[in-house]
């Protein structure tokens, strides 16, 4: 919701490490950037995503922060650091 709030469109939230088949299918057809929390949970979700989906870029929230807690500037900076062009 935080990404949408700051104008980042085409976002999908994955709750936990159970990645829906829809995300797997989309990742084969589109360029995908995973934006994960900066904690152990974010790392676990990222590992699962790499196992079941084709991830092109990874953005991480600062250490010990969740994506939901980030400001617009932190989100844009995190995405910019991945090399993704809007």
N, CA, C and O atoms as a Maestro MAE file, in Angstrom:
{
 s_m_m2io_version
 :::
 2.0.0
}

f_m_ct {
 s_m_title
 :::
 protein
 m_atom[344] {
  # First column is atom index #
  i_m_mmod_type
  r_m_x_coord
  r_m_y_coord
  r_m_z_coord
  i_m_residue_number
  s_m_chain_name
  s_m_pdb_residue_name
  s_m_pdb_atom_name
  i_m_atomic_number
  :::
  1 25 0.832 -1.187 0.000 1 A "UNK " " N  " 7
  2 3 0.000 0.000 0.000 1 A "UNK " " CA " 6
  3 2 0.877 1.251 0.000 1 A "UNK " " C  " 6
  4 15 0.541 2.248 -0.640 1 A "UNK " " O  " 8
  5 25 1.995 1.199 0.714 2 A "UNK " " N  " 7
  6 3 2.888 2.350 0.790 2 A "UNK " " CA " 6
  7 2 3.463 2.699 -0.580 2 A "UNK " " C  " 6
  8 15 3.607 3.877 -0.905 2 A "UNK " " O  " 8
  9 25 3.791 1.694 -1.383 3 A "UNK " " N  " 7
  10 3 4.304 1.960 -2.725 3 A "UNK " " CA " 6
  11 2 3.233 2.638 -3.584 3 A "UNK " " C  " 6
  12 15 3.517 3.608 -4.287 3 A "UNK " " O  " 8
  13 25 2.035 2.136 -3.522 4 A "UNK " " N  " 7
  14 3 0.940 2.742 -4.281 4 A "UNK " " CA " 6
  15 2 0.680 4.170 -3.820 4 A "UNK " " C  " 6
  16 15 0.425 5.056 -4.636 4 A "UNK " " O  " 8
  17 25 0.746 4.389 -2.519 5 A "UNK " " N  " 7
  18 3 0.532 5.711 -1.936 5 A "UNK " " CA " 6
  19 2 1.491 6.745 -2.522 5 A "UNK " " C  " 6
  20 15 1.135 7.912 -2.683 5 A "UNK " " O  " 8
  21 25 2.711 6.305 -2.838 6 A "UNK " " N  " 7
  22 3 3.715 7.220 -3.368 6 A "UNK " " CA " 6
  23 2 3.888 7.125 -4.883 6 A "UNK " " C  " 6
  24 15 4.906 7.560 -5.422 6 A "UNK " " O  " 8
  25 25 2.897 6.558 -5.568 7 A "UNK " " N  " 7
  26 3 2.880 6.585 -7.018 7 A "UNK " " CA " 6
  27 2 3.597 5.453 -7.730 7 A "UNK " " C  " 6
  28 15 3.781 5.510 -8.946 7 A "UNK " " O  " 8
  29 25 4.004 4.423 -6.995 8 A "UNK " " N  " 7
  30 3 4.642 3.264 -7.619 8 A "UNK " " CA " 6
  31 2 3.527 2.300 -8.012 8 A "UNK " " C  " 6
  32 15 2.915 1.655 -7.160 8 A "UNK " " O  " 8
  33 25 3.275 2.214 -9.313 9 A "UNK " " N  " 7
  34 3 2.151 1.409 -9.803 9 A "UNK " " CA " 6
  35 2 2.595 -0.016 -10.108 9 A "UNK " " C  " 6
  36 15 3.784 -0.333 -10.072 9 A "UNK " " O  " 8
  37 25 1.635 -0.854 -10.405 10 A "UNK " " N  " 7
  38 3 1.869 -2.255 -10.743 10 A "UNK " " CA " 6
  39 2 2.614 -2.982 -9.635 10 A "UNK " " C  " 6
  40 15 3.604 -3.668 -9.893 10 A "UNK " " O  " 8
  41 25 2.148 -2.836 -8.415 11 A "UNK " " N  " 7
  42 3 2.772 -3.495 -7.277 11 A "UNK " " CA " 6
  43 2 1.922 -4.664 -6.807 11 A "UNK " " C  " 6
  44 15 0.697 -4.660 -6.932 11 A "UNK " " O  " 8
  45 25 2.602 -5.658 -6.266 12 A "UNK " " N  " 7
  46 3 1.934 -6.827 -5.701 12 A "UNK " " CA " 6
  47 2 2.574 -7.096 -4.349 12 A "UNK " " C  " 6
  48 15 3.799 -7.164 -4.245 12 A "UNK " " O  " 8
  49 25 1.768 -7.247 -3.327 13 A "UNK " " N  " 7
  50 3 2.279 -7.585 -2.002 13 A "UNK " " CA " 6
  51 2 2.256 -9.097 -1.827 13 A "UNK " " C  " 6
  52 15 1.289 -9.766 -2.191 13 A "UNK " " O  " 8
  53 25 3.324 -9.614 -1.271 14 A "UNK " " N  " 7
  54 3 3.395 -11.040 -0.960 14 A "UNK " " CA " 6
  55 2 3.441 -11.146 0.554 14 A "UNK " " C  " 6
  56 15 4.398 -10.687 1.178 14 A "UNK " " O  " 8
  57 25 2.442 -11.734 1.137 15 A "UNK " " N  " 7
  58 3 2.386 -11.873 2.591 15 A "UNK " " CA " 6
  59 2 3.077 -13.145 3.030 15 A "UNK " " C  " 6
  60 15 2.503 -14.229 2.936 15 A "UNK " " O  " 8
  61 25 4.285 -13.026 3.501 16 A "UNK " " N  " 7
  62 3 5.040 -14.198 3.942 16 A "UNK " " CA " 6
  63 2 5.735 -14.891 2.782 16 A "UNK " " C  " 6
  64 15 5.855 -14.339 1.689 16 A "UNK " " O  " 8
  65 25 6.189 -16.108 3.040 17 A "UNK " " N  " 7
  66 3 6.976 -16.829 2.038 17 A "UNK " " CA " 6
  67 2 6.128 -17.657 1.087 17 A "UNK " " C  " 6
  68 15 6.677 -18.352 0.232 17 A "UNK " " O  " 8
  69 25 4.809 -17.605 1.210 18 A "UNK " " N  " 7
  70 3 3.932 -18.345 0.309 18 A "UNK " " CA " 6
  71 2 3.663 -17.479 -0.926 18 A "UNK " " C  " 6
  72 15 2.790 -16.611 -0.910 18 A "UNK " " O  " 8
  73 25 4.426 -17.729 -1.996 19 A "UNK " " N  " 7
  74 3 4.325 -16.923 -3.217 19 A "UNK " " CA " 6
  75 2 3.217 -17.494 -4.105 19 A "UNK " " C  " 6
  76 15 3.291 -18.655 -4.508 19 A "UNK " " O  " 8
  77 25 2.200 -16.699 -4.413 20 A "UNK " " N  " 7
  78 3 1.090 -17.178 -5.241 20 A "UNK " " CA " 6
  79 2 1.542 -17.518 -6.668 20 A "UNK " " C  " 6
  80 15 2.482 -16.912 -7.181 20 A "UNK " " O  " 8
  81 25 0.875 -18.482 -7.305 21 A "UNK " " N  " 7
  82 3 1.205 -18.847 -8.686 21 A "UNK " " CA " 6
  83 2 1.109 -17.664 -9.652 21 A "UNK " " C  " 6
  84 15 1.831 -17.621 -10.648 21 A "UNK " " O  " 8
  85 25 0.229 -16.711 -9.368 22 A "UNK " " N  " 7
  86 3 0.093 -15.533 -10.221 22 A "UNK " " CA " 6
  87 2 1.400 -14.750 -10.282 22 A "UNK " " C  " 6
  88 15 1.798 -14.288 -11.352 22 A "UNK " " O  " 8
  89 25 2.063 -14.600 -9.152 23 A "UNK " " N  " 7
  90 3 3.346 -13.882 -9.103 23 A "UNK " " CA " 6
  91 2 4.384 -14.638 -9.917 23 A "UNK " " C  " 6
  92 15 5.177 -14.030 -10.636 23 A "UNK " " O  " 8
  93 25 4.382 -15.938 -9.809 24 A "UNK " " N  " 7
  94 3 5.320 -16.760 -10.587 24 A "UNK " " CA " 6
  95 2 5.100 -16.555 -12.079 24 A "UNK " " C  " 6
  96 15 6.057 -16.404 -12.838 24 A "UNK " " O  " 8
  97 25 3.835 -16.550 -12.498 25 A "UNK " " N  " 7
  98 3 3.514 -16.371 -13.918 25 A "UNK " " CA " 6
  99 2 3.910 -14.979 -14.407 25 A "UNK " " C  " 6
  100 15 4.515 -14.845 -15.471 25 A "UNK " " O  " 8
  101 25 3.572 -13.949 -13.641 26 A "UNK " " N  " 7
  102 3 3.900 -12.579 -14.029 26 A "UNK " " CA " 6
  103 2 5.400 -12.395 -14.155 26 A "UNK " " C  " 6
  104 15 5.871 -11.695 -15.052 26 A "UNK " " O  " 8
  105 25 6.155 -13.023 -13.257 27 A "UNK " " N  " 7
  106 3 7.613 -12.857 -13.276 27 A "UNK " " CA " 6
  107 2 8.244 -13.432 -14.531 27 A "UNK " " C  " 6
  108 15 9.346 -13.030 -14.905 27 A "UNK " " O  " 8
  109 25 7.578 -14.352 -15.180 28 A "UNK " " N  " 7
  110 3 8.091 -14.909 -16.435 28 A "UNK " " CA " 6
  111 2 7.776 -14.016 -17.627 28 A "UNK " " C  " 6
  112 15 8.400 -14.143 -18.681 28 A "UNK " " O  " 8
  113 25 6.812 -13.112 -17.468 29 A "UNK " " N  " 7
  114 3 6.362 -12.278 -18.581 29 A "UNK " " CA " 6
  115 2 6.819 -10.825 -18.485 29 A "UNK " " C  " 6
  116 15 6.902 -10.138 -19.503 29 A "UNK " " O  " 8
  117 25 7.116 -10.346 -17.276 30 A "UNK " " N  " 7
  118 3 7.428 -8.939 -17.038 30 A "UNK " " CA " 6
  119 2 8.769 -8.792 -16.342 30 A "UNK " " C  " 6
  120 15 9.311 -9.758 -15.805 30 A "UNK " " O  " 8
  121 25 9.301 -7.573 -16.356 31 A "UNK " " N  " 7
  122 3 10.482 -7.256 -15.559 31 A "UNK " " CA " 6
  123 2 10.005 -7.047 -14.125 31 A "UNK " " C  " 6
  124 15 9.086 -6.265 -13.881 31 A "UNK " " O  " 8
  125 25 10.626 -7.744 -13.179 32 A "UNK " " N  " 7
  126 3 10.164 -7.736 -11.794 32 A "UNK " " CA " 6
  127 2 11.251 -7.220 -10.866 32 A "UNK " " C  " 6
  128 15 12.399 -7.663 -10.915 32 A "UNK " " O  " 8
  129 25 10.862 -6.270 -10.016 33 A "UNK " " N  " 7
  130 3 11.725 -5.782 -8.948 33 A "UNK " " CA " 6
  131 2 11.100 -6.195 -7.625 33 A "UNK " " C  " 6
  132 15 9.959 -5.835 -7.336 33 A "UNK " " O  " 8
  133 25 11.830 -6.935 -6.833 34 A "UNK " " N  " 7
  134 3 11.367 -7.308 -5.501 34 A "UNK " " CA " 6
  135 2 11.846 -6.244 -4.521 34 A "UNK " " C  " 6
  136 15 13.041 -5.956 -4.451 34 A "UNK " " O  " 8
  137 25 10.928 -5.664 -3.771 35 A "UNK " " N  " 7
  138 3 11.265 -4.664 -2.757 35 A "UNK " " CA " 6
  139 2 10.918 -5.286 -1.414 35 A "UNK " " C  " 6
  140 15 9.743 -5.404 -1.066 35 A "UNK " " O  " 8
  141 25 11.932 -5.682 -0.665 36 A "UNK " " N  " 7
  142 3 11.702 -6.438 0.563 36 A "UNK " " CA " 6
  143 2 12.089 -5.641 1.801 36 A "UNK " " C  " 6
  144 15 12.855 -4.680 1.734 36 A "UNK " " O  " 8
  145 25 11.543 -6.066 2.923 37 A "UNK " " N  " 7
  146 3 11.867 -5.454 4.208 37 A "UNK " " CA " 6
  147 2 13.340 -5.661 4.529 37 A "UNK " " C  " 6
  148 15 13.973 -6.591 4.028 37 A "UNK " " O  " 8
  149 25 13.871 -4.792 5.360 38 A "UNK " " N  " 7
  150 3 15.279 -4.864 5.717 38 A "UNK " " CA " 6
  151 2 15.534 -5.703 6.957 38 A "UNK " " C  " 6
  152 15 16.398 -5.370 7.769 38 A "UNK " " O  " 8
  153 25 14.791 -6.786 7.106 39 A "UNK " " N  " 7
  154 3 14.960 -7.665 8.261 39 A "UNK " " CA " 6
  155 2 15.081 -9.111 7.802 39 A "UNK " " C  " 6
  156 15 15.122 -9.392 6.604 39 A "UNK " " O  " 8
  157 25 15.138 -10.017 8.755 40 A "UNK " " N  " 7
  158 3 15.285 -11.440 8.435 40 A "UNK " " CA " 6
  159 2 14.105 -11.946 7.594 40 A "UNK " " C  " 6
  160 15 14.292 -12.761 6.690 40 A "UNK " " O  " 8
  161 25 12.904 -11.467 7.889 41 A "UNK " " N  " 7
  162 3 11.727 -11.875 7.124 41 A "UNK " " CA " 6
  163 2 11.839 -11.492 5.659 41 A "UNK " " C  " 6
  164 15 11.470 -12.268 4.777 41 A "UNK " " O  " 8
  165 25 12.352 -10.287 5.401 42 A "UNK " " N  " 7
  166 3 12.556 -9.861 4.021 42 A "UNK " " CA " 6
  167 2 13.535 -10.757 3.295 42 A "UNK " " C  " 6
  168 15 13.345 -11.070 2.119 42 A "UNK " " O  " 8
  169 25 14.580 -11.170 3.989 43 A "UNK " " N  " 7
  170 3 15.574 -12.073 3.397 43 A "UNK " " CA " 6
  171 2 14.967 -13.436 3.081 43 A "UNK " " C  " 6
  172 15 15.255 -14.016 2.035 43 A "UNK " " O  " 8
  173 25 14.127 -13.950 3.980 44 A "UNK " " N  " 7
  174 3 13.469 -15.238 3.744 44 A "UNK " " CA " 6
  175 2 12.519 -15.165 2.550 44 A "UNK " " C  " 6
  176 15 12.471 -16.082 1.730 44 A "UNK " " O  " 8
  177 25 11.770 -14.080 2.460 45 A "UNK " " N  " 7
  178 3 10.851 -13.908 1.326 45 A "UNK " " CA " 6
  179 2 11.641 -13.823 0.025 45 A "UNK " " C  " 6
  180 15 11.244 -14.410 -0.982 45 A "UNK " " O  " 8
  181 25 12.745 -13.104 0.041 46 A "UNK " " N  " 7
  182 3 13.570 -12.972 -1.160 46 A "UNK " " CA " 6
  183 2 14.115 -14.329 -1.603 46 A "UNK " " C  " 6
  184 15 14.117 -14.635 -2.795 46 A "UNK " " O  " 8
  185 25 14.567 -15.130 -0.669 47 A "UNK " " N  " 7
  186 3 15.063 -16.480 -1.005 47 A "UNK " " CA " 6
  187 2 13.969 -17.309 -1.669 47 A "UNK " " C  " 6
  188 15 14.209 -17.993 -2.664 47 A "UNK " " O  " 8
  189 25 12.767 -17.239 -1.108 48 A "UNK " " N  " 7
  190 3 11.644 -17.985 -1.683 48 A "UNK " " CA " 6
  191 2 11.317 -17.468 -3.084 48 A "UNK " " C  " 6
  192 15 11.073 -18.260 -3.995 48 A "UNK " " O  " 8
  193 25 11.310 -16.160 -3.257 49 A "UNK " " N  " 7
  194 3 11.036 -15.586 -4.579 49 A "UNK " " CA " 6
  195 2 12.052 -16.076 -5.611 49 A "UNK " " C  " 6
  196 15 11.682 -16.421 -6.733 49 A "UNK " " O  " 8
  197 25 13.318 -16.105 -5.237 50 A "UNK " " N  " 7
  198 3 14.352 -16.582 -6.164 50 A "UNK " " CA " 6
  199 2 14.152 -18.045 -6.540 50 A "UNK " " C  " 6
  200 15 14.529 -18.459 -7.636 50 A "UNK " " O  " 8
  201 25 13.564 -18.829 -5.645 51 A "UNK " " N  " 7
  202 3 13.338 -20.246 -5.933 51 A "UNK " " CA " 6
  203 2 12.168 -20.482 -6.878 51 A "UNK " " C  " 6
  204 15 12.186 -21.425 -7.669 51 A "UNK " " O  " 8
  205 25 11.153 -19.629 -6.799 52 A "UNK " " N  " 7
  206 3 9.925 -19.918 -7.552 52 A "UNK " " CA " 6
  207 2 9.598 -18.902 -8.647 52 A "UNK " " C  " 6
  208 15 8.687 -19.130 -9.444 52 A "UNK " " O  " 8
  209 25 10.328 -17.782 -8.698 53 A "UNK " " N  " 7
  210 3 10.001 -16.738 -9.670 53 A "UNK " " CA " 6
  211 2 11.281 -16.186 -10.295 53 A "UNK " " C  " 6
  212 15 12.384 -16.401 -9.793 53 A "UNK " " O  " 8
  213 25 11.104 -15.479 -11.388 54 A "UNK " " N  " 7
  214 3 12.230 -14.851 -12.084 54 A "UNK " " CA " 6
  215 2 12.295 -13.381 -11.654 54 A "UNK " " C  " 6
  216 15 11.514 -12.551 -12.119 54 A "UNK " " O  " 8
  217 25 13.233 -13.079 -10.765 55 A "UNK " " N  " 7
  218 3 13.381 -11.736 -10.216 55 A "UNK " " CA " 6
  219 2 14.527 -11.039 -10.940 55 A "UNK " " C  " 6
  220 15 15.641 -11.561 -10.985 55 A "UNK " " O  " 8
  221 25 14.261 -9.863 -11.506 56 A "UNK " " N  " 7
  222 3 15.264 -9.132 -12.272 56 A "UNK " " CA " 6
  223 2 16.080 -8.166 -11.413 56 A "UNK " " C  " 6
  224 15 17.284 -8.022 -11.624 56 A "UNK " " O  " 8
  225 25 15.440 -7.507 -10.452 57 A "UNK " " N  " 7
  226 3 16.100 -6.520 -9.596 57 A "UNK " " CA " 6
  227 2 15.627 -6.697 -8.154 57 A "UNK " " C  " 6
  228 15 14.525 -7.185 -7.903 57 A "UNK " " O  " 8
  229 25 16.478 -6.294 -7.214 58 A "UNK " " N  " 7
  230 3 16.127 -6.371 -5.798 58 A "UNK " " CA " 6
  231 2 16.370 -5.016 -5.148 58 A "UNK " " C  " 6
  232 15 17.441 -4.428 -5.298 58 A "UNK " " O  " 8
  233 25 15.374 -4.530 -4.430 59 A "UNK " " N  " 7
  234 3 15.492 -3.323 -3.613 59 A "UNK " " CA " 6
  235 2 15.197 -3.740 -2.183 59 A "UNK " " C  " 6
  236 15 14.301 -4.546 -1.930 59 A "UNK " " O  " 8
  237 25 15.959 -3.182 -1.253 60 A "UNK " " N  " 7
  238 3 15.765 -3.531 0.151 60 A "UNK " " CA " 6
  239 2 15.522 -2.269 0.972 60 A "UNK " " C  " 6
  240 15 16.127 -1.223 0.736 60 A "UNK " " O  " 8
  241 25 14.628 -2.397 1.931 61 A "UNK " " N  " 7
  242 3 14.441 -1.320 2.903 61 A "UNK " " CA " 6
  243 2 15.697 -1.266 3.770 61 A "UNK " " C  " 6
  244 15 16.392 -2.272 3.916 61 A "UNK " " O  " 8
  245 25 15.992 -0.105 4.342 62 A "UNK " " N  " 7
  246 3 17.139 -0.030 5.257 62 A "UNK " " CA " 6
  247 2 17.021 -1.058 6.384 62 A "UNK " " C  " 6
  248 15 15.922 -1.460 6.765 62 A "UNK " " O  " 8
  249 25 18.157 -1.465 6.898 63 A "UNK " " N  " 7
  250 3 18.217 -2.487 7.939 63 A "UNK " " CA " 6
  251 2 17.216 -2.219 9.058 63 A "UNK " " C  " 6
  252 15 17.119 -1.107 9.577 63 A "UNK " " O  " 8
  253 25 16.487 -3.249 9.411 64 A "UNK " " N  " 7
  254 3 15.483 -3.292 10.482 64 A "UNK " " CA " 6
  255 2 14.220 -2.469 10.207 64 A "UNK " " C  " 6
  256 15 13.400 -2.290 11.108 64 A "UNK " " O  " 8
  257 25 14.050 -1.965 8.982 65 A "UNK " " N  " 7
  258 3 12.818 -1.257 8.626 65 A "UNK " " CA " 6
  259 2 11.986 -2.092 7.660 65 A "UNK " " C  " 6
  260 15 12.515 -2.914 6.911 65 A "UNK " " O  " 8
  261 25 10.682 -1.868 7.693 66 A "UNK " " N  " 7
  262 3 9.773 -2.517 6.753 66 A "UNK " " CA " 6
  263 2 9.402 -1.528 5.659 66 A "UNK " " C  " 6
  264 15 9.448 -0.316 5.870 66 A "UNK " " O  " 8
  265 25 9.039 -2.038 4.505 67 A "UNK " " N  " 7
  266 3 8.659 -1.190 3.378 67 A "UNK " " CA " 6
  267 2 7.507 -0.264 3.780 67 A "UNK " " C  " 6
  268 15 7.447 0.884 3.340 67 A "UNK " " O  " 8
  269 25 6.605 -0.762 4.610 68 A "UNK " " N  " 7
  270 3 5.457 0.026 5.051 68 A "UNK " " CA " 6
  271 2 5.856 1.259 5.863 68 A "UNK " " C  " 6
  272 15 5.068 2.198 5.976 68 A "UNK " " O  " 8
  273 25 7.062 1.275 6.427 69 A "UNK " " N  " 7
  274 3 7.521 2.371 7.279 69 A "UNK " " CA " 6
  275 2 8.316 3.434 6.516 69 A "UNK " " C  " 6
  276 15 8.662 4.469 7.085 69 A "UNK " " O  " 8
  277 25 8.604 3.196 5.257 70 A "UNK " " N  " 7
  278 3 9.488 4.075 4.498 70 A "UNK " " CA " 6
  279 2 8.791 5.342 4.015 70 A "UNK " " C  " 6
  280 15 7.588 5.354 3.754 70 A "UNK " " O  " 8
  281 25 9.574 6.396 3.907 71 A "UNK " " N  " 7
  282 3 9.083 7.639 3.323 71 A "UNK " " CA " 6
  283 2 9.163 7.523 1.804 71 A "UNK " " C  " 6
  284 15 9.768 6.592 1.272 71 A "UNK " " O  " 8
  285 25 8.552 8.472 1.120 72 A "UNK " " N  " 7
  286 3 8.607 8.473 -0.338 72 A "UNK " " CA " 6
  287 2 10.056 8.563 -0.817 72 A "UNK " " C  " 6
  288 15 10.443 7.875 -1.762 72 A "UNK " " O  " 8
  289 25 10.844 9.399 -0.175 73 A "UNK " " N  " 7
  290 3 12.250 9.557 -0.566 73 A "UNK " " CA " 6
  291 2 13.015 8.247 -0.397 73 A "UNK " " C  " 6
  292 15 13.810 7.893 -1.268 73 A "UNK " " O  " 8
  293 25 12.802 7.526 0.685 74 A "UNK " " N  " 7
  294 3 13.483 6.259 0.911 74 A "UNK " " CA " 6
  295 2 13.079 5.216 -0.128 74 A "UNK " " C  " 6
  296 15 13.912 4.430 -0.580 74 A "UNK " " O  " 8
  297 25 11.814 5.208 -0.501 75 A "UNK " " N  " 7
  298 3 11.342 4.253 -1.509 75 A "UNK " " CA " 6
  299 2 11.964 4.554 -2.861 75 A "UNK " " C  " 6
  300 15 12.483 3.652 -3.519 75 A "UNK " " O  " 8
  301 25 11.917 5.803 -3.282 76 A "UNK " " N  " 7
  302 3 12.476 6.180 -4.588 76 A "UNK " " CA " 6
  303 2 13.976 5.894 -4.605 76 A "UNK " " C  " 6
  304 15 14.501 5.379 -5.592 76 A "UNK " " O  " 8
  305 25 14.654 6.223 -3.528 77 A "UNK " " N  " 7
  306 3 16.099 5.971 -3.432 77 A "UNK " " CA " 6
  307 2 16.387 4.476 -3.518 77 A "UNK " " C  " 6
  308 15 17.315 4.066 -4.215 77 A "UNK " " O  " 8
  309 25 15.606 3.662 -2.822 78 A "UNK " " N  " 7
  310 3 15.788 2.217 -2.860 78 A "UNK " " CA " 6
  311 2 15.601 1.646 -4.248 78 A "UNK " " C  " 6
  312 15 16.355 0.768 -4.667 78 A "UNK " " O  " 8
  313 25 14.604 2.136 -4.963 79 A "UNK " " N  " 7
  314 3 14.366 1.664 -6.327 79 A "UNK " " CA " 6
  315 2 15.466 2.161 -7.263 79 A "UNK " " C  " 6
  316 15 15.929 1.419 -8.128 79 A "UNK " " O  " 8
  317 25 15.885 3.423 -7.089 80 A "UNK " " N  " 7
  318 3 16.924 3.980 -7.943 80 A "UNK " " CA " 6
  319 2 18.241 3.220 -7.795 80 A "UNK " " C  " 6
  320 15 18.984 3.075 -8.765 80 A "UNK " " O  " 8
  321 25 18.530 2.742 -6.607 81 A "UNK " " N  " 7
  322 3 19.776 2.005 -6.368 81 A "UNK " " CA " 6
  323 2 19.807 0.657 -7.075 81 A "UNK " " C  " 6
  324 15 20.878 0.077 -7.257 81 A "UNK " " O  " 8
  325 25 18.636 0.150 -7.479 82 A "UNK " " N  " 7
  326 3 18.589 -1.129 -8.182 82 A "UNK " " CA " 6
  327 2 18.978 -0.989 -9.647 82 A "UNK " " C  " 6
  328 15 19.301 -1.977 -10.306 82 A "UNK " " O  " 8
  329 25 18.946 0.236 -10.155 83 A "UNK " " N  " 7
  330 3 19.239 0.444 -11.570 83 A "UNK " " CA " 6
  331 2 18.018 0.450 -12.454 83 A "UNK " " C  " 6
  332 15 18.143 0.559 -13.674 83 A "UNK " " O  " 8
  333 25 16.827 0.334 -11.867 84 A "UNK " " N  " 7
  334 3 15.586 0.336 -12.626 84 A "UNK " " CA " 6
  335 2 15.280 1.757 -13.048 84 A "UNK " " C  " 6
  336 15 15.371 2.689 -12.249 84 A "UNK " " O  " 8
  337 25 14.919 1.915 -14.305 85 A "UNK " " N  " 7
  338 3 14.531 3.227 -14.813 85 A "UNK " " CA " 6
  339 2 13.024 3.290 -14.929 85 A "UNK " " C  " 6
  340 15 12.400 2.380 -15.475 85 A "UNK " " O  " 8
  341 25 12.425 4.378 -14.411 86 A "UNK " " N  " 7
  342 3 10.972 4.535 -14.412 86 A "UNK " " CA " 6
  343 2 10.506 4.846 -15.744 86 A "UNK " " C  " 6
  344 15 9.306 5.017 -15.955 86 A "UNK " " O  " 8
  :::
 }
 m_bond[343] {
  # First column is bond index #
  i_m_from
  i_m_to
  i_m_order
  :::
  1 1 2 1
  2 2 3 1
  3 3 4 2
  4 3 5 1
  5 5 6 1
  6 6 7 1
  7 7 8 2
  8 7 9 1
  9 9 10 1
  10 10 11 1
  11 11 12 2
  12 11 13 1
  13 13 14 1
  14 14 15 1
  15 15 16 2
  16 15 17 1
  17 17 18 1
  18 18 19 1
  19 19 20 2
  20 19 21 1
  21 21 22 1
  22 22 23 1
  23 23 24 2
  24 23 25 1
  25 25 26 1
  26 26 27 1
  27 27 28 2
  28 27 29 1
  29 29 30 1
  30 30 31 1
  31 31 32 2
  32 31 33 1
  33 33 34 1
  34 34 35 1
  35 35 36 2
  36 35 37 1
  37 37 38 1
  38 38 39 1
  39 39 40 2
  40 39 41 1
  41 41 42 1
  42 42 43 1
  43 43 44 2
  44 43 45 1
  45 45 46 1
  46 46 47 1
  47 47 48 2
  48 47 49 1
  49 49 50 1
  50 50 51 1
  51 51 52 2
  52 51 53 1
  53 53 54 1
  54 54 55 1
  55 55 56 2
  56 55 57 1
  57 57 58 1
  58 58 59 1
  59 59 60 2
  60 59 61 1
  61 61 62 1
  62 62 63 1
  63 63 64 2
  64 63 65 1
  65 65 66 1
  66 66 67 1
  67 67 68 2
  68 67 69 1
  69 69 70 1
  70 70 71 1
  71 71 72 2
  72 71 73 1
  73 73 74 1
  74 74 75 1
  75 75 76 2
  76 75 77 1
  77 77 78 1
  78 78 79 1
  79 79 80 2
  80 79 81 1
  81 81 82 1
  82 82 83 1
  83 83 84 2
  84 83 85 1
  85 85 86 1
  86 86 87 1
  87 87 88 2
  88 87 89 1
  89 89 90 1
  90 90 91 1
  91 91 92 2
  92 91 93 1
  93 93 94 1
  94 94 95 1
  95 95 96 2
  96 95 97 1
  97 97 98 1
  98 98 99 1
  99 99 100 2
  100 99 101 1
  101 101 102 1
  102 102 103 1
  103 103 104 2
  104 103 105 1
  105 105 106 1
  106 106 107 1
  107 107 108 2
  108 107 109 1
  109 109 110 1
  110 110 111 1
  111 111 112 2
  112 111 113 1
  113 113 114 1
  114 114 115 1
  115 115 116 2
  116 115 117 1
  117 117 118 1
  118 118 119 1
  119 119 120 2
  120 119 121 1
  121 121 122 1
  122 122 123 1
  123 123 124 2
  124 123 125 1
  125 125 126 1
  126 126 127 1
  127 127 128 2
  128 127 129 1
  129 129 130 1
  130 130 131 1
  131 131 132 2
  132 131 133 1
  133 133 134 1
  134 134 135 1
  135 135 136 2
  136 135 137 1
  137 137 138 1
  138 138 139 1
  139 139 140 2
  140 139 141 1
  141 141 142 1
  142 142 143 1
  143 143 144 2
  144 143 145 1
  145 145 146 1
  146 146 147 1
  147 147 148 2
  148 147 149 1
  149 149 150 1
  150 150 151 1
  151 151 152 2
  152 151 153 1
  153 153 154 1
  154 154 155 1
  155 155 156 2
  156 155 157 1
  157 157 158 1
  158 158 159 1
  159 159 160 2
  160 159 161 1
  161 161 162 1
  162 162 163 1
  163 163 164 2
  164 163 165 1
  165 165 166 1
  166 166 167 1
  167 167 168 2
  168 167 169 1
  169 169 170 1
  170 170 171 1
  171 171 172 2
  172 171 173 1
  173 173 174 1
  174 174 175 1
  175 175 176 2
  176 175 177 1
  177 177 178 1
  178 178 179 1
  179 179 180 2
  180 179 181 1
  181 181 182 1
  182 182 183 1
  183 183 184 2
  184 183 185 1
  185 185 186 1
  186 186 187 1
  187 187 188 2
  188 187 189 1
  189 189 190 1
  190 190 191 1
  191 191 192 2
  192 191 193 1
  193 193 194 1
  194 194 195 1
  195 195 196 2
  196 195 197 1
  197 197 198 1
  198 198 199 1
  199 199 200 2
  200 199 201 1
  201 201 202 1
  202 202 203 1
  203 203 204 2
  204 203 205 1
  205 205 206 1
  206 206 207 1
  207 207 208 2
  208 207 209 1
  209 209 210 1
  210 210 211 1
  211 211 212 2
  212 211 213 1
  213 213 214 1
  214 214 215 1
  215 215 216 2
  216 215 217 1
  217 217 218 1
  218 218 219 1
  219 219 220 2
  220 219 221 1
  221 221 222 1
  222 222 223 1
  223 223 224 2
  224 223 225 1
  225 225 226 1
  226 226 227 1
  227 227 228 2
  228 227 229 1
  229 229 230 1
  230 230 231 1
  231 231 232 2
  232 231 233 1
  233 233 234 1
  234 234 235 1
  235 235 236 2
  236 235 237 1
  237 237 238 1
  238 238 239 1
  239 239 240 2
  240 239 241 1
  241 241 242 1
  242 242 243 1
  243 243 244 2
  244 243 245 1
  245 245 246 1
  246 246 247 1
  247 247 248 2
  248 247 249 1
  249 249 250 1
  250 250 251 1
  251 251 252 2
  252 251 253 1
  253 253 254 1
  254 254 255 1
  255 255 256 2
  256 255 257 1
  257 257 258 1
  258 258 259 1
  259 259 260 2
  260 259 261 1
  261 261 262 1
  262 262 263 1
  263 263 264 2
  264 263 265 1
  265 265 266 1
  266 266 267 1
  267 267 268 2
  268 267 269 1
  269 269 270 1
  270 270 271 1
  271 271 272 2
  272 271 273 1
  273 273 274 1
  274 274 275 1
  275 275 276 2
  276 275 277 1
  277 277 278 1
  278 278 279 1
  279 279 280 2
  280 279 281 1
  281 281 282 1
  282 282 283 1
  283 283 284 2
  284 283 285 1
  285 285 286 1
  286 286 287 1
  287 287 288 2
  288 287 289 1
  289 289 290 1
  290 290 291 1
  291 291 292 2
  292 291 293 1
  293 293 294 1
  294 294 295 1
  295 295 296 2
  296 295 297 1
  297 297 298 1
  298 298 299 1
  299 299 300 2
  300 299 301 1
  301 301 302 1
  302 302 303 1
  303 303 304 2
  304 303 305 1
  305 305 306 1
  306 306 307 1
  307 307 308 2
  308 307 309 1
  309 309 310 1
  310 310 311 1
  311 311 312 2
  312 311 313 1
  313 313 314 1
  314 314 315 1
  315 315 316 2
  316 315 317 1
  317 317 318 1
  318 318 319 1
  319 319 320 2
  320 319 321 1
  321 321 322 1
  322 322 323 1
  323 323 324 2
  324 323 325 1
  325 325 326 1
  326 326 327 1
  327 327 328 2
  328 327 329 1
  329 329 330 1
  330 330 331 1
  331 331 332 2
  332 331 333 1
  333 333 334 1
  334 334 335 1
  335 335 336 2
  336 335 337 1
  337 337 338 1
  338 338 339 1
  339 339 340 2
  340 339 341 1
  341 341 342 1
  342 342 343 1
  343 343 344 2
  :::
 }
}
